[in-house]
Amino acid sequence: MSRFWSPLVHRLTPYVPGEQPKMADLIKLNTNEFPYGPSPRALDAMRAAADDTLRLYPDPTALALRTALAERVGLTAENVFVGNGSDEVLAHAFQAFFNHGDPLLFSDVTYSFYKVYCGLYALPYRLVPLTENMAVQVEDFTAPCSGVVIANPNAPTGTAVGLDAIKRLLAMHPDRVVLVDEAYVDFGAESVVSLVKDHSNLLVVQTFSKSRALAGARVGFAYAQPELIEGLVRVKDSFNSYPLDRIAQAGATAAVQDEAWFRQGIEKVISSRTMLSAGLTGLGFEVLPSQANFVYARHADRDAAQLAASLRERAIIVRHLRGERTSSWLRITVGTDPQCNMLLSALRDILHRNS
């Protein structure tokens, strides 16, 4: 605490990111990073961009990147906004669209940064409980609101809703923005980007940090009709008109254009997820059906925090989130097959020793 802090800073409860420990021979399955490297084309493009032109400011509109993203889904650059990671895109969206007096609606178990943004911008919010089986039920989002935020697939549960469910949600709140956070959509869920042309209240946010393996480059983006994109740009240009550096823009643009590398990596993760889920189930875990690059699992007879601590002793890091509905669960990033097998072997040993 400091006497120099404003009252707002005293009230804030910041987001706590996943641990980035420095441990020898670490198997890091706690922050949902992609287990394989970025596209070689993206790496080459970033190396090429690290030249004398770094003395110049980057393109503030990131036009080449926005054009590549738009062409991939049949939209135009006017339908695309980019920012310094999807967290920044989300932050701008909360500030731009959700201050209408009524509470913002989002799930009680979801990405915890949503609460942080509400605290930062003094936005009222209402938590909508997931069902007993930890699923999003869009019909529960009926209350008057300033907007709706849905993580799809949801984090940390990994479960997803389909296109028809989002259509119903858009129809329920035609005068409010419905933000669909698709950070993990590429791992098997159904993107709602195809609905952007017909729904002026839809904002779809995605990221390069997961399926494109560029978490270290910090690139996020959004699809929407131009009116919403303009709102995001107005907030961005009132905060930081050059959010993406030259190297990040070059790498992200090349990554979008390397579809073969992208598909190959996704298929590997989905295959490993299937193997990991089956292995955990065989060890007595309940595993939610995941369409993300992580699984959400709990054991009927073992404390989740103790399991996480025991794994840490073996240099395997998973995510345990404390909370009334989350404390019995572990969120486990899907790693490579060898990493997943080492996790399963460690859990088998832990459960055997404690039986």
C-alpha positions in Angstrom: 0.0 0.0 0.0 1.1 3.5 -0.7 -0.2 7.0 0.2 0.5 7.9 -3.5 -2.0 5.4 -4.9 -5.4 6.6 -6.0 -8.5 5.2 -4.4 -9.1 3.1 -7.5 -5.7 1.4 -7.2 -6.4 0.6 -3.6 -9.6 -1.2 -4.7 -8.1 -3.2 -7.5 -7.6 -7.0 -7.3 -5.2 -7.7 -10.2 -5.3 -10.8 -12.3 -2.7 -13.4 -11.3 -1.1 -15.0 -14.4 0.0 -18.6 -14.5 3.4 -19.2 -12.9 6.5 -19.1 -15.1 8.9 -21.0 -12.8 12.6 -21.5 -13.4 13.1 -25.2 -12.8 15.4 -27.8 -14.4 13.7 -30.3 -16.7 10.4 -28.6 -16.2 7.2 -30.1 -17.8 5.1 -26.9 -18.0 1.4 -27.7 -18.3 -0.1 -24.7 -16.4 -0.5 -21.8 -18.9 -2.0 -23.4 -22.0 1.0 -22.5 -24.2 1.2 -24.4 -27.5 3.6 -27.4 -27.1 5.2 -26.9 -30.6 7.1 -24.0 -32.0 5.7 -21.2 -34.3 5.5 -21.5 -38.0 8.9 -21.5 -39.6 7.6 -18.8 -42.0 6.6 -16.7 -39.0 10.1 -17.0 -37.5 11.7 -16.1 -40.8 9.5 -13.1 -41.1 10.3 -11.9 -37.6 14.0 -12.3 -38.2 13.7 -10.3 -41.4 11.8 -7.6 -39.6 14.6 -7.2 -37.1 16.6 -4.8 -39.2 17.3 -1.0 -39.6 13.6 -0.3 -40.0 13.1 -0.8 -36.2 14.1 2.9 -35.9 10.7 3.7 -37.5 7.3 3.4 -35.9 5.2 0.4 -37.0 2.1 0.7 -39.0 -0.5 1.9 -36.4 -3.3 0.2 -38.4 -1.5 -3.1 -38.9 -3.2 -3.2 -42.3 -1.2 -6.1 -43.7 -2.1 -8.3 -40.7 -5.7 -7.2 -40.6 -6.0 -7.9 -44.4 -4.6 -11.4 -43.9 -6.9 -12.2 -41.0 -9.9 -10.9 -42.9 -9.2 -12.8 -46.1 -8.9 -16.0 -44.2 -12.6 -15.8 -43.0 -14.2 -13.9 -46.0 -14.3 -10.5 -44.4 -12.5 -7.2 -45.0 -9.9 -5.3 -43.1 -12.6 -3.0 -41.8 -14.0 -6.0 -39.9 -10.7 -6.6 -38.0 -9.1 -5.0 -35.0 -5.7 -6.0 -33.6 -4.0 -5.4 -30.3 -1.2 -6.4 -28.0 -2.6 -9.8 -27.1 -6.3 -10.7 -26.8 -6.2 -9.4 -23.2 -5.6 -5.8 -24.5 -8.4 -6.3 -27.1 -10.7 -7.5 -24.3 -9.7 -4.6 -22.1 -10.6 -2.1 -24.9 -13.9 -3.8 -25.5 -14.9 -3.6 -21.8 -14.2 0.1 -21.9 -15.8 0.7 -25.2 -19.1 -1.2 -25.0 -20.1 -2.3 -21.4 -20.7 0.9 -19.5 -24.5 1.3 -19.9 -25.6 1.2 -16.2 -26.8 -2.4 -16.1 -24.5 -5.2 -15.0 -22.3 -7.0 -17.5 -23.1 -10.8 -17.7 -20.6 -13.6 -17.7 -20.2 -17.0 -16.2 -19.3 -17.6 -12.5 -16.5 -20.0 -13.6 -14.7 -18.5 -16.6 -11.6 -16.4 -17.4 -10.9 -14.5 -14.2 -9.6 -11.4 -16.0 -13.2 -10.4 -16.8 -13.7 -9.4 -13.1 -10.5 -7.5 -13.2 -11.5 -5.4 -16.1 -14.8 -4.6 -14.4 -12.9 -3.5 -11.3 -10.5 -1.3 -13.4 -13.4 0.4 -15.3 -15.9 0.4 -12.4 -18.3 -1.7 -14.3 -21.1 -3.6 -12.5 -21.3 -7.2 -13.3 -23.5 -10.3 -12.6 -22.2 -13.8 -12.5 -24.3 -16.4 -14.3 -23.7 -19.9 -12.8 -22.6 -22.7 -15.0 -24.8 -25.8 -14.9 -24.1 -28.6 -12.4 -22.0 -30.3 -15.1 -20.0 -27.1 -15.5 -21.5 -26.1 -18.9 -22.7 -22.7 -20.2 -26.4 -22.5 -20.7 -27.2 -19.4 -22.8 -30.8 -19.3 -21.7 -29.6 -18.3 -18.3 -28.3 -15.0 -19.7 -31.7 -13.3 -19.8 -31.3 -10.5 -17.3 -31.2 -6.8 -18.4 -27.5 -6.0 -19.0 -24.8 -3.8 -20.5 -23.5 -6.7 -22.5 -22.6 -10.4 -22.4 -19.2 -12.0 -22.4 -18.9 -15.7 -23.3 -15.6 -17.6 -23.4 -16.2 -20.3 -26.0 -14.6 -22.8 -25.3 -14.9 -21.7 -21.7 -11.8 -21.4 -19.6 -10.9 -23.2 -17.4 -13.5 -25.9 -18.1 -12.8 -26.4 -21.9 -16.5 -27.0 -22.7 -18.1 -25.1 -25.6 -21.5 -24.2 -27.0 -22.5 -24.4 -30.6 -23.4 -21.8 -33.3 -27.2 -22.0 -32.6 -26.7 -21.2 -28.9 -24.8 -18.0 -29.8 -27.5 -17.1 -32.3 -30.1 -17.3 -29.5 -27.9 -15.2 -27.3 -27.6 -12.5 -29.9 -31.3 -12.5 -30.4 -31.9 -12.2 -26.7 -29.8 -8.9 -26.5 -30.1 -7.2 -29.8 -29.2 -3.8 -28.4 -26.1 -4.9 -26.4 -22.8 -6.2 -27.5 -22.3 -10.0 -27.2 -18.5 -10.7 -26.9 -17.5 -14.2 -27.7 -13.9 -14.9 -26.5 -12.6 -17.6 -28.8 -9.0 -17.9 -27.5 -9.2 -21.7 -27.7 -11.7 -22.1 -30.6 -9.2 -23.7 -33.0 -8.9 -26.9 -30.9 -12.3 -28.3 -31.9 -15.1 -25.8 -31.2 -17.2 -24.0 -33.7 -16.2 -20.4 -34.4 -19.0 -17.8 -34.7 -17.1 -15.5 -37.0 -19.5 -16.5 -39.8 -22.2 -14.7 -37.9 -20.4 -11.3 -38.0 -21.9 -10.2 -41.3 -25.5 -10.6 -40.1 -25.2 -9.5 -36.4 -24.2 -5.9 -35.6 -23.9 -6.7 -31.9 -21.4 -9.5 -32.2 -17.7 -9.1 -31.3 -15.4 -12.2 -31.7 -12.0 -12.1 -30.0 -9.2 -14.5 -30.8 -5.5 -14.7 -30.2 -2.2 -15.9 -31.6 -1.0 -17.1 -28.2 -2.5 -20.6 -28.4 -3.0 -22.3 -31.7 -0.5 -20.1 -33.5 2.3 -20.6 -30.9 3.1 -16.9 -30.6 2.3 -16.2 -26.9 5.6 -14.4 -26.6 4.8 -12.0 -29.5 1.5 -10.8 -27.8 -0.9 -10.5 -30.7 -4.7 -10.6 -30.4 -7.5 -9.6 -32.7 -11.2 -9.2 -33.1 -13.8 -9.6 -35.8 -17.0 -7.4 -35.9 -18.9 -5.0 -38.1 -17.1 -1.7 -38.8 -19.2 0.2 -36.2 -17.8 -1.9 -33.3 -14.3 -1.9 -34.8 -14.4 1.9 -34.9 -15.3 1.9 -31.2 -12.2 -0.2 -30.4 -10.0 1.9 -32.5 -11.2 5.1 -30.7 -10.2 3.5 -27.4 -6.9 2.2 -28.7 -5.9 5.6 -30.2 -6.8 7.3 -26.9 -4.4 4.9 -25.1 -1.6 3.6 -27.4 -1.8 4.2 -31.1 1.1 1.8 -31.8 0.3 -1.4 -29.9 1.9 -3.9 -32.2 5.5 -3.6 -33.1 7.0 -4.3 -36.5 8.3 -7.8 -35.5 5.0 -8.9 -34.1 3.1 -7.7 -37.1 5.4 -9.5 -39.5 5.4 -12.7 -37.6 1.6 -12.8 -37.1 0.9 -12.0 -40.8 3.2 -14.9 -41.9 1.6 -17.2 -39.3 -1.9 -16.6 -40.7 -0.6 -17.4 -44.2 1.0 -20.7 -43.1 -2.2 -22.8 -42.9 -0.5 -26.1 -43.3 1.7 -25.6 -40.2 -1.3 -24.4 -38.3 -3.4 -27.5 -39.2 -0.6 -29.9 -38.5 -0.1 -28.5 -35.0 -3.8 -28.5 -34.2 -4.2 -32.2 -35.2 -1.3 -33.1 -32.9 -2.8 -31.3 -29.9 -6.3 -32.9 -30.4 -4.8 -36.3 -30.7 -2.7 -35.8 -27.5 -5.8 -34.4 -25.7 -7.8 -37.6 -26.5 -4.9 -39.7 -25.2 -4.5 -37.6 -22.0 -8.3 -37.6 -21.3 -8.5 -41.3 -21.6 -5.4 -41.8 -19.4 -6.8 -39.5 -16.7 -10.1 -41.3 -16.8 -8.3 -44.6 -16.3 -6.7 -43.2 -13.2 -10.1 -42.4 -11.7 -10.4 -38.7 -12.7 -13.6 -37.1 -13.9 -12.6 -35.2 -17.1 -14.9 -32.7 -18.7 -15.3 -32.9 -22.5 -12.7 -30.4 -23.7 -12.6 -28.5 -27.0 -9.5 -26.5 -25.9 -5.8 -27.3 -25.6 -6.3 -28.2 -21.9 -8.4 -30.6 -19.9 -10.3 -29.9 -16.6 -10.2 -32.9 -14.3 -10.8 -33.8 -10.7 -10.3 -37.0 -8.7 -13.0 -38.3 -6.4 -10.6 -39.4 -3.7 -7.7 -36.9 -3.9 -7.3 -33.3 -3.0 -6.5 -31.2 -6.1 -4.2 -28.9 -4.3 -2.2 -31.8 -2.9 -2.0 -33.4 -6.3 -0.7 -30.2 -7.8 1.9 -29.9 -5.1 3.0 -33.5 -5.5 3.4 -33.0 -9.3 5.4 -29.9 -8.7 7.9 -31.9 -6.6 8.4 -33.9 -9.8 8.9 -30.8 -11.9 5.5 -31.0 -13.5 3.4 -27.8 -13.2 -0.4 -27.8 -13.6 -2.9 -25.1 -12.7 -5.0 -25.3 -9.5 -7.5 -22.4 -9.1 -8.9 -21.9 -5.7 -12.6 -21.1 -5.4 -15.9 -22.5 -4.3 -16.5 -24.3 -7.5 -12.9 -24.8 -8.8 -10.9 -25.9 -5.8 -11.5 -29.6 -6.5 -10.3 -29.4 -10.2 -7.0 -29.2 -12.0 -6.5 -27.5 -15.3 -3.9 -29.4 -17.3 -2.4 -28.0 -20.5 -2.1 -30.6 -23.3 1.6 -31.0 -23.9 3.4 -33.3 -26.3 2.7 -37.0 -26.1 5.9 -37.6 -24.1 5.0 -34.8 -21.7 1.4 -36.2 -21.3 2.8 -39.7 -20.6 5.2 -38.4 -18.0 2.3 -36.6 -16.3 0.2 -39.7 -16.3 3.1 -41.8 -15.0 3.7 -39.3 -12.2 0.0 -39.3 -11.2 -0.1 -43.1 -11.3 2.8 -43.1 -8.9 1.3 -40.4 -6.6 -2.0 -42.2 -6.4 -0.4 -45.6 -5.8 1.8 -44.2 -3.0 -1.2 -42.5 -1.3 -3.6 -45.4 -1.6 
